Amino acid sequence: MAELEHPLKAEIEAVRAAILASDATITERIKWKAPSFVHSGDDRVTFRLAPKGIFQVILHRGAKVKDTKGFSFQDDSGLVEWLAPDRGAVTLPDAKTVKAKKGALVKLVGRWMAATAS
């Protein structure tokens, strides 16, 4: 993160800090040159920071594809564009959007971590 050059770097760092502060069981590692948040030993949420103008938060159930039979997640935030039943993206195009949606995003991440911890 120290070497990151991105127009939303301050906002990315603020969201990163908020996610880590929201739950002591969430840990972090760097994956594909971006923060990836881990719960119960598996990556669950990964930032997408490339191309440079994009900041996305990707919700997933780990690096390997898992059977989605029986899996469901109710998204009441309206933030997620679902790419598959167990993979979604939240796109934050500018600082104003990040500021307005940060609280809802952190709650969404917490709910996602809990729902995918099995």
N, C-alpha and C positions, 0 to 999 in steps of 0.2 A: 504494500500500500504506500510505503514511503516514496517509491519510484513512480507511482501512478500519475500519469498526465491525462486528465479528463476534465472537461468543462464543468462537470457536476461533482468533482472530487469532495468538496466540503459536504455536500448532501449525502453522498455515498458513505462517507465516514460517519455522519450523524445517524444514518439508518443502521449501519453496522454496529455502532455503539449501542443503539437502542435495542436491537435484537439481542445482543450479548447480555445487556443489563436486565432484560425481561425475564430470564430464566437461567438459573445457575447450572442447569443440566445441559444447556446448549453450549457446545464448544465450537471452535473454528479452526479451519485449515485453509491453505491457499490451494486452489484447484483451477487450472487453466488461467493462471495469473489473476485470480479474483477470489474474494472470500467465499467459502462454502461452509455452511453451518451444519453441525453434526448433532444427532440425537441418538442415543442408544447404539453408538458405534457406526452409524450409517449417515452419509450425506443426505440431507433432506431439502435444503434450500441453498441455491447457488446464485451469486450475482453474475450477471452477464454485462460486461463493460466494453465490449467491442461489437461493432465499430465504435469509434470514440464518442460519437454523439448519443449513444444509447446507454440507458441504465435500466436493466431489467432484473427482476427478481424471479428466479425460476423455482417453482415448487415441484418436487419429484420424490420418488421413493427409493432413491439410490442409483448407483451407476448401472446396475443390471436390470433389465426389463423383468417385471414381476407380473404374475397373473392378476388381472383386475377383477376377476369373478369374486363377488362378495364385497369388493371395496367400493365405498362411496364417501364423498365429502360434500357437505352442504356449504356452499360459499354464499354467505349472506353479505359479503363486503361489496360485491359488484366490481372488484378490482381485477379479477383473474380472467384472462382469456385462456380457455381450456384447450390444450393441444391434444390431449388424450384423457381418459377418465382419471388418470393419476399423475398428470403432468400439466402444469399451467404456467403462464407467464404474466407477471405484472409489469407493465411498461410505465416508466416514469420519465417523461420526455424533457422536463425542465424543472428548475428549482422551485417554482411556484407549486407545481403538482406534488413534488416530493414533500414540501412543507405541509400542504393541505392533507396529504394522505398517509403521512408517516405513522400516526397513531393507529389508524385502521390497519395498516400493513403489518405493524408489529403484532397486533392482536391476531391477525390472519396467520402469521408465521407460527405463533404459539399454538393456535388451534390445529394447524397442519402438522406440527411436530407431534402433538398428542395423538392425532388421528393415524399417523403413520408409524407410530412407535412399536407396533406389534412385531 
